[in-house]
Amino acid sequence: MKLLFDLFPVAAFFIAYRIGKSFPEQSAAFVAAIFGPVEASASFPDLIAVILATTIAILATLIQVGWLLARRKKVKPMLWLSAILIVAFGGMTIWLQNELFIKWKPSLLYWSFAAILIGGQLLFRRNLLAALLGSELPLSAAVWDRLLWLWAAFFALLGAVNLYVAYQFTTEQWVDFKTFGLMGLTFVFVIGLGIYLSRHVKEASDA
């Protein structure tokens, strides 16, 4: 259930984009009714779909935050950061009618994660992963440090790959990659880390 909640804006963006592509005239009329007419161009169908999807994703993210606040639950910093970025860059995509802003959002989010992990380690000598998960995973300090740098490098790589796809492929291909490719890469990375950590958890338990 938590996974579905976390993926709600991602799924909403993908579904709304597909609806926008499948029903371009209706989507264009809907977008024009809310934000005004969109300037016609060669990328008009994609831009309409992106504006529609971005609008829905912003609403989905705000619903997430509002739901947690209404239930007096803590909104995690990652969600706050994601909400700020999607409102800011999604808003610029809608206002300036330029899909590049929303394409940058995943990269900036991943790079922010990497910067937070690295900054905590280098500036404050604090391993944030160990602080968050140390009570659940009995690992040595050296393994925690290795784990932090692996995650930081992975986040930095995801940000770079996202921009590569955004600039080198079509918008439709980028949407598919954003929805399934980034998630697939993360899944493979987590599985690999799980295999790596299983040995160290066993060693810590035996010690």
Stockholm file with secondary structure:
# STOCKHOLM 1.0

chainA/1-207         MKLLFDLFPVAAFFIAYRIGKSFPEQSAAFVAAIFGPVEASASFPDLIAVILATTIAILATLIQVGWLLARRKKVKPMLWLSAILIVAFGGMTIWLQNELFIKWKPSLLYWSFAAILIGGQLLFRRNLLAALLGSELPLSAAVWDRLLWLWAAFFALLGAVNLYVAYQFTTEQWVDFKTFGLMGLTFVFVIGLGIYLSRHVKEASDA
#=GR chainA/1-207 SS CHHHHHTHHHHHHHHHHHHHHHSHHHHHHHHHHHHCCCCCCTTHHHHHHHHHHHHHHHHHHHHHHHHHHHTTCCCCHHHHHHHHHHHHHHHHHHHHTCTHHHHHHHHHHHHHHHHHHHHHHHHHCCCHHHHHHTTTSCCCHHHHHHHHHHHHHHHHHHHHHHHHHHHHSCHHHHHHIIIIIHHHHHHHHHHHHHHHHHHHHHHHHHC
#=GC SS_cons         CHHHHHTHHHHHHHHHHHHHHHSHHHHHHHHHHHHCCCCCCTTHHHHHHHHHHHHHHHHHHHHHHHHHHHTTCCCCHHHHHHHHHHHHHHHHHHHHTCTHHHHHHHHHHHHHHHHHHHHHHHHHCCCHHHHHHTTTSCCCHHHHHHHHHHHHHHHHHHHHHHHHHHHHSCHHHHHHIIIIIHHHHHHHHHHHHHHHHHHHHHHHHHC
//
